[in-house]
Amino acid sequence: MRNVEYNVSSNHKNLRQALFILLFLVVLIGGLVYVKWYPYWQKALGASATNSIGTAIIADIGAKASGPSLQAGWQFTVAYFTSVWKAVILGLLVGSLVQVLIPTSWIKRYLGGSQFKDSFVATLMGVPTMMCTCCSAPVAVGMKRSQASSNSVVAFFLANPLLNPATLVFMGFVLGWNFTIFRIIFGLVTVLGIASLVAKFGAQKNVTVPNNKMFDPIDESNEILLVRWLKALVRLIVESIPAYVVIVYILGTFQGVLFPAIHNGLNGGLMVILLFAVVGTLFVIPTAGEIPIIQALMALGLTTGPAAALLITLPAVSIVSLTLLKPVFSWKNLAIIGGGVLVMGIVAGVVGSFIL
């Protein structure tokens, strides 16, 4: 009798687990088709015909520095969130659902180690999701709270913007396929290299929540699934959205300072590579936003070295996305991620000045 009861309980648990995973996949794949895959397919067709994906999100880019502007900050904030709001919602949904629908034992098994293979698997997972750095941050937070290792989370987080296949296609049509190949090589090195650094030197941050069952989709809980999911979702929203909006507005306000005039000799050389590597690491853009920015700057005379620095740093991280990761990462880990992207941007700029 006990064996029969155990088998019934086990079958019930397996069915429940299968339904949870199916629900997660429906939301994930359906959301990606609607927000990313279909729109990007249409955008790729347009880029192939026009060699353009639109204008740069930064107003008067490359013009004479205009100083801080509250109006420019508001205009940038509106333009930015008009571009990314669907992806932000998808990121929050996936980041919360991964905490209540996917077995933590699975995540610990495939993404919980500090080995290179864990980072590599996470990198592969980040390629088809195609999110910008800020939209992938809530998913990264959800993965970390579900016991994924720091290096796996970092690999997924960085692979989304740097190895986005749609962006790579846009880049080929707009900037040239040499830029695409360059981005793939330096993108892979950046993603896997920084993930390895975090695994070796990063400090672990305790992200255990008071009610551990809240984030365990398999263990029975007194709370129904909807309540557990809403708690995870609200927590992500509270941690993310206020700081997200404020910092985007501040960056938009200072965009005229961060992206200075490139005339009067400010168009190439090591100091310009350093300048644009720093700017690219700090600034925030939507998916593929680096392409029209680089296209506009190069049309004004920017050389390939600084352009290559922006090619890596602009999409990889921003002060916004690093802030969004703070709930689950230590300052040391954030410094490794941001510093690693900055260094790779400088290296890319130096190399790109010779081969692009």
Rosetta blueprint (number, residue, H / E / L):
1 M L
2 R H
3 N H
4 V H
5 E H
6 Y H
7 N H
8 V H
9 S H
10 S H
11 N H
12 H H
13 K H
14 N H
15 L H
16 R H
17 Q H
18 A H
19 L H
20 F H
21 I H
22 L H
23 L H
24 F H
25 L H
26 V H
27 V H
28 L H
29 I H
30 G H
31 G H
32 L H
33 V H
34 Y H
35 V H
36 K H
37 W H
38 Y H
39 P H
40 Y H
41 W H
42 Q H
43 K H
44 A H
45 L H
46 G H
47 A H
48 S H
49 A H
50 T H
51 N L
52 S L
53 I L
54 G L
55 T L
56 A L
57 I L
58 I L
59 A L
60 D L
61 I L
62 G L
63 A L
64 K L
65 A L
66 S L
67 G L
68 P L
69 S L
70 L H
71 Q H
72 A H
73 G H
74 W H
75 Q H
76 F H
77 T H
78 V H
79 A H
80 Y H
81 F H
82 T H
83 S H
84 V H
85 W H
86 K H
87 A H
88 V H
89 I H
90 L H
91 G H
92 L H
93 L H
94 V H
95 G H
96 S H
97 L H
98 V H
99 Q H
100 V H
101 L H
102 I L
103 P L
104 T H
105 S H
106 W H
107 I H
108 K H
109 R H
110 Y H
111 L H
112 G L
113 G L
114 S L
115 Q L
116 F H
117 K H
118 D H
119 S H
120 F H
121 V H
122 A H
123 T H
124 L H
125 M H
126 G H
127 V H
128 P H
129 T H
130 M L
131 M L
132 C L
133 T H
134 C H
135 C H
136 S H
137 A H
138 P H
139 V H
140 A H
141 V H
142 G H
143 M H
144 K H
145 R H
146 S L
147 Q L
148 A L
149 S L
150 S H
151 N H
152 S H
153 V H
154 V H
155 A H
156 F H
157 F H
158 L H
159 A H
160 N H
161 P H
162 L H
163 L L
164 N L
165 P H
166 A H
167 T H
168 L H
169 V H
170 F H
171 M H
172 G H
173 F H
174 V H
175 L L
176 G L
177 W H
178 N H
179 F H
180 T H
181 I H
182 F H
183 R H
184 I H
185 I H
186 F H
187 G H
188 L H
189 V H
190 T H
191 V H
192 L H
193 G H
194 I H
195 A H
196 S H
197 L H
198 V H
199 A H
200 K H
201 F H
202 G L
203 A L
204 Q L
205 K L
206 N L
207 V L
208 T L
209 V L
210 P L
211 N L
212 N H
213 K H
214 M H
215 F H
216 D L
217 P L
218 I L
219 D L
220 E L
221 S L
222 N L
223 E L
224 I L
225 L H
226 L H
227 V H
228 R H
229 W H
230 L H
231 K H
232 A H
233 L H
234 V H
235 R H
236 L H
237 I H
238 V H
239 E H
240 S H
241 I H
242 P H
243 A H
244 Y H
245 V H
246 V H
247 I H
248 V H
249 Y H
250 I H
251 L H
252 G H
253 T H
254 F L
255 Q H
256 G H
257 V H
258 L H
259 F L
260 P L
261 A L
262 I L
263 H L
264 N L
265 G L
266 L L
267 N L
268 G L
269 G L
270 L H
271 M H
272 V H
273 I H
274 L H
275 L H
276 F H
277 A H
278 V H
279 V H
280 G H
281 T H
282 L H
283 F L
284 V L
285 I L
286 P L
287 T L
288 A L
289 G L
290 E H
291 I H
292 P H
293 I H
294 I H
295 Q H
296 A H
297 L H
298 M H
299 A H
300 L L
301 G L
302 L L
303 T L
304 T H
305 G H
306 P H
307 A H
308 A H
309 A H
310 L H
311 L H
312 I H
313 T H
314 L H
315 P H
316 A H
317 V L
318 S L
319 I H
320 V H
321 S H
322 L H
323 T H
324 L H
325 L H
326 K L
327 P L
328 V L
329 F L
330 S L
331 W H
332 K H
333 N H
334 L H
335 A H
336 I H
337 I H
338 G H
339 G H
340 G H
341 V H
342 L H
343 V H
344 M H
345 G H
346 I H
347 V H
348 A H
349 G H
350 V H
351 V H
352 G H
353 S H
354 F H
355 I H
356 L L
